[in-house]
Amino acid sequence: MTEDFDNIFGERYVKVAEGVYIVQFEAPGFNRNNLTVEIDNGFATIKGERELNQENHSGQSRISKRFTVGEPKDVKATVKDGIFTLTLKYSETKSKKVKIDFEEDSPKETSKSD
């Protein structure tokens, strides 16, 4: 039996603070031993596998999720009380002002009728 990622993890919540992005998912039944997180070429991939041992269901559940994260300088993943949290810290980037000079339109030629 394979369950859909969104049914297991539920909604994805993103919190943004200065230079820090926090992504959270509901992840019931998952822990640090059955989840992996990889950051490669600007993408985060979260994979998980767990055994299902419920009254009416048994088997394995596999999930995978991939999304863009850019190039964080520090990454931390935790799972606690059924909530998976991925914290991404980025280098501070200073905005840069750029002055753009517009070229003036050339005046339209008018023809005079005599």
C-alpha positions, -999 to 999 in steps of 0.1 A, spaced: 0 0 0 14 34 -10 -2 66 4 -1 99 -14 25 124 0 -1 152 6 -24 127 25 5 119 48 22 153 51 -9 174 48 -4 211 40 30 227 35 35 258 56 62 283 48 74 310 73 97 337 62 119 358 85 150 378 76 173 355 58 155 324 71 128 302 55 110 276 76 90 249 58 67 227 78 47 196 71 25 173 91 43 140 92 25 116 115 44 83 120 77 96 106 109 102 125 146 109 118 152 72 111 127 70 82 130 104 66 159 117 44 165 153 32 188 161 3 197 195 -11 212 193 -46 213 219 -75 189 243 -57 163 216 -49 153 200 -16 141 164 -19 123 148 11 118 111 11 103 88 36 94 52 42 75 37 71 58 5 81 20 5 85 8 -17 113 -28 -7 119 -58 -28 127 -71 -28 91 -39 -19 72 -4 -33 70 24 -27 46 48 1 37 42 37 29 67 56 7 67 93 0 88 118 -19 85 156 -23 108 180 -42 108 218 -43 130 247 -51 152 261 -22 180 279 -40 214 278 -23 210 280 15 242 284 35 228 263 64 201 237 66 185 220 96 158 193 96 138 181 126 107 161 132 89 163 165 53 155 175 44 146 140 56 179 125 85 179 100 104 212 99 131 223 74 149 255 83 169 271 55 193 300 63 205 322 35 234 347 33 223 382 36 220 398 3 221 436 0 198 451 -25 215 472 -51 201 503 -67 205 506 -104 198 538 -122 182 533 -156 184 561 -181 157 561 -207 164 571 -242 142 598 -255 119 590 -283 130 606 -316 105 633 -326 81 623 -352 85 640 -385 56 660 -396 49 669 -432 36 703 -440 11 708 -467 14 740 -487 
